[in-house]
Amino acid sequence: MDKHGIELNHFVGGALINMYSRCGDIDEAQRVFEQMKEKNVITYNSMIMGFALHGKSVEAIELFRGLAELGFEIFHSMAKDYGIEPQIEHYGCMVDLLGRLGRLEEAYGFIRMMKVAPDHVMLGALLSACKIHGNLELAEQVAKSLVACKNADSGTYILLSNAYSSSGKWKEAAEVRTNMREEGIEKEPGCSSIEVNNEIHEFLLGDLRHPQKEKIYKKLEELNQILRLEDILQRQRLCCMILRNQKKNGL
């Protein structure tokens, strides 16, 4: 490509970045990245992954912050260049992006400046980010906003309670759980699903209504027995290895 003066696009450039990163030449991968005039999310992801593979965590984080700025450029270009008015899902993506970066106050300010009213999904994402990054003060404000607009669900109370717990405020955490019970809000049970033979099977925590529950629990018990037996065998192997080493060392 250098020989024939072929310009890098994001398809070829991303492939080269992946190749050099996985072959151990992160400097060459970075050179390709910097030469590229056309970059997209995939390009940034490839370079961030390359930095991560080579233990360059600071560089990976800094590049991720640059990716956030790219996200804002794309967001603002919607209306400016393409005449597309941002909808709630677009605003939600930006709030999520800022939340993941820890730019929580900026995310909250972004919500307050929106042309559309925030929904519980967006506020819930910000509340979760507040819990992760330890911003208890903002978590309280977001939770109050959810309660005020009557969009608070069990997840709102649980996230706020967990935020208090993470900060060592056990009394406040207990009060949130108490308020949740007094409001008659029940925690939604955990749910998982799996596709088997083009059919979706859904399982709820503590739910015994599945028509094949007997076969399912029988198979689970068989697997438990196999795991317990394997655990015993592993312990025996470990003991034998220790005894051999002790005998070898004359102990």
C-alpha positions, 0 to 999 in steps of 0.5 A: 500500500505504501509502495503504490500510494494507496490511501488507508480507509477504515476497513483496511486500516482496522485490519492492519491495526489488529494484525500489528497489535496481535503480532506484538508491534503496537508501535506500528499499529499506532502509526497506521492509526495516526496515518488514517484520515478516515476513522470510525468506531471500529477503528477506535475499538481496534486501537483501544484493544491493541493498547489493552493487549500491550498493557498500555492502559493510560493510552487506551483510556485517553483514546477512549476519551477521544472516542467520546468526542467523536461521539459528540461530533456524530451526534451534533452532525445529525441535525446539522449535516443530515437534518435528522432531529435527535430522538430519545434513544440518541440522547440516551446513547450520549448519556450512557457514553458520558456515564461510562467515562465518569463524566457524570455532572456533564451527563446530568447537565446534558439531560437537563438541556435536552429538548425531550423529556428523559425517560426512566431508562436514561435516568436509570443508566445515569444512576447506575453510573453514579453507583459505579463511580461513587458519586452519591450526591448525584445518585440521590438527585437522579433517584429523586427525579425518577420518583418525582416523575413516577418512573421509579421502579424496583431497579431505582431503589436497588441501585440507590440502596447499593450506592449507599452501601458502597459508601458505607451508609448502611442506615440510608441503604436500609431506609431506601429498602424500607421505603421500597417495601412501604411503597409496595414495590417488589424487586423483579426476579432475575430472568434468563432465556435460552433458544433451543430448536428455534424455541425460546425458553425463559426462566425466572428466579424461583419459578417452577412452571416450566413444563419440563422442570422435572427433566431440567432439575434432574439434569442439573442434579446430574451435573452437580454430582459430576462437579462434586466428584471432579472436585474430590478427584482434584483434591486427591490429585493435589494431595498426591502431588504434595506427598510426592514433593514432600517425599522427593525433598525428604520431608 
